[in-house]
Amino acid sequence: MSAAVIHLQHVGVAYPRYTHPRDALLEWVLRRPRHTLFHALRDVSLSLDAGDSLGIIGDNGAGKSTLLKLLAGNLAPTAGTCVVQGRRSALLELGTGMQPEFSGVENARMGLALRGLTHAEITAKLPEVLAFAELGEFAQQPVKTYSSGMVVRLVFAIAAVIEPDVLIVDEALAVGDQYFQKKSLDRMREILRNGTTLVFCSHNLYQVREMCRKAVWLERGTVRLLGDAQTVVDAYQDAVRKRTPVGADLRVCPDRCELEGAHVGAPLLGNVTLNRPHFQTHDRFAVTVQAIRGNRPLSDVHIGIVIRRNDDIQCFGISTLHDGVQMQDHGNGVVSTRFVIERLPLLSGEYCLEVWLIDASGVHVYDSRERCCHFRVQQASQQQGVGMAWLPHRWEVVVESPEVATDAVAA
Ligand SMILES: Nc1ncnc2c1ncn2[C@@H]1O[C@H](COP(=O)(O)OP(=O)(O)OP(=O)(O)O)[C@@H](O)[C@H]1O
């Protein structure tokens, strides 16, 4: 037997597919096959040790949920072997296994029992589950009255509070609000540190990269790439970008209006252009923004730019107003400005821009363009660190004794 906590060898899962629903019944009555086999997973091999974390990524229909169900023990392989050792706890499709008529407390008891806890363990763990889920008085209400966010709180609390040997988490977390998502991710990190093995599936590639050491990219049921999370996520993003039609490259955001001759009326944004579609960390980054000043004086036309990561995190926002920059008119009512970052500090990821045309008070918005100029940043290597941005830093060798250092901080 392998020492790995999870060990899959040449695993395959094939689902029977019927042309017509009645074929399943006919097959059973006539005892003659009336289905074809659809291979949702083929020849999947991987091993995870205690404390390992694996992200599963891939397109819709790639086989991610099938792999999770297999690991959770909800599905048996039709080929190969799948060994998962220790107590596993899975957070799969939202609300699976919940009894809608039962209260949150009753469902929590049931969920803990189904995960193999004894009566005494359930009694000990129940307050922790309820505290984590933060359902308040709703804990006593039937689950059918819960919002989807409340269901995911309860399901995650049950799955995570018991510190299983293997925790399997599907996309379901995305249903929770930002506060609970952060709390859940923090909890996942905590139990990872305590030696739990995590399998995490998400379309949010940042979460996969942040949470997982390894990742597997599934493509039409087979392993396209298995390796460290950063490499696999980068390769997947590369492939997605390559098959994006050229017309969908939004490096240049098109005009919404004819610039020439548009001298009257409210100011409007024109072209917004990036100097390149892909960047490496520390490349020169430049965005040129055109606008029509319309009937406004130059002093009352300002450009604001926000760089946003594709999980909606705002990385940086600034405006000509903040920086005290005065726009220049080309003489035809068109103004343009270039926003330049000489050494782009962003780390690997997909980003886009928001561009705002604002007045001198910064309150009135003449025009805006959201989610435009999509671009990608790739860092040269993992040595550049993880996260969103490369921050200037240095390491200093500390020669004082710890007491001296503590005193210095206290002082
Ligand atoms: N019970 C089933 N019977 C027949 N085919 C199935 C069954 N369940 C899944 N499939 C098929 O297996 C393939 C893989 O499905 P799966 O749900 O694992 O994909 P996924 O990667 O999780 O997709 P998504 O990102 O859309 O959730 C799909 O083509 C799906 O149609």
The ligand as a MOL file (V3000), in Angstrom:
LIG
                    3D

  0  0  0     0  0            999 V3000
M  V30 BEGIN CTAB
M  V30 COUNTS 31 33 0 0 0
M  V30 BEGIN ATOM
M  V30 1 N -24.3220 11.2560 -14.5360 0
M  V30 2 C -23.7980 11.5240 -15.7250 0
M  V30 3 N -24.1930 10.8540 -16.8180 0
M  V30 4 C -23.6490 11.1050 -18.0270 0
M  V30 5 N -22.6850 12.0200 -18.2590 0
M  V30 6 C -22.2590 12.7330 -17.1930 0
M  V30 7 C -22.7910 12.5350 -15.8770 0
M  V30 8 N -22.1780 13.3940 -15.0360 0
M  V30 9 C -21.3010 14.0940 -15.7840 0
M  V30 10 N -21.3470 13.7010 -17.0670 0
M  V30 11 C -20.5380 14.2220 -18.1730 0
M  V30 12 O -19.1710 14.0520 -17.8150 0
M  V30 13 C -18.4130 15.1730 -18.2670 0
M  V30 14 C -17.6440 15.7360 -17.0970 0
M  V30 15 O -18.6020 16.3110 -16.1950 0
M  V30 16 P -18.1470 17.0750 -14.8800 0
M  V30 17 O -19.3790 17.5340 -14.1930 0
M  V30 18 O -17.2150 16.2100 -14.1150 0
M  V30 19 O -17.3520 18.3090 -15.5040 0
M  V30 20 P -16.7860 19.6190 -14.7640 0
M  V30 21 O -15.3810 19.7790 -15.2030 0
M  V30 22 O -17.0530 19.5420 -13.3080 0
M  V30 23 O -17.6780 20.7430 -15.4310 0
M  V30 24 P -18.1690 22.1790 -14.8130 0
M  V30 25 O -16.9640 23.0660 -14.7690 0
M  V30 26 O -19.1500 22.6120 -15.8470 0
M  V30 27 O -18.7900 21.9050 -13.4900 0
M  V30 28 C -19.4020 16.1490 -18.8900 0
M  V30 29 O -19.3660 16.0070 -20.2900 0
M  V30 30 C -20.7370 15.7090 -18.3640 0
M  V30 31 O -21.7570 15.9410 -19.3080 0
M  V30 END ATOM
M  V30 BEGIN BOND
M  V30 1 1 1 2
M  V30 2 1 2 3
M  V30 3 2 2 7
M  V30 4 2 3 4
M  V30 5 1 4 5
M  V30 6 2 5 6
M  V30 7 1 6 7
M  V30 8 1 6 10
M  V30 9 1 7 8
M  V30 10 2 8 9
M  V30 11 1 9 10
M  V30 12 1 10 11
M  V30 13 1 11 12
M  V30 14 1 11 30
M  V30 15 1 12 13
M  V30 16 1 13 14
M  V30 17 1 13 28
M  V30 18 1 14 15
M  V30 19 1 15 16
M  V30 20 2 16 17
M  V30 21 1 16 18
M  V30 22 1 16 19
M  V30 23 1 19 20
M  V30 24 2 20 21
M  V30 25 1 20 22
M  V30 26 1 20 23
M  V30 27 1 23 24
M  V30 28 2 24 25
M  V30 29 1 24 26
M  V30 30 1 24 27
M  V30 31 1 28 29
M  V30 32 1 28 30
M  V30 33 1 30 31
M  V30 END BOND
M  V30 END CTAB
M  END
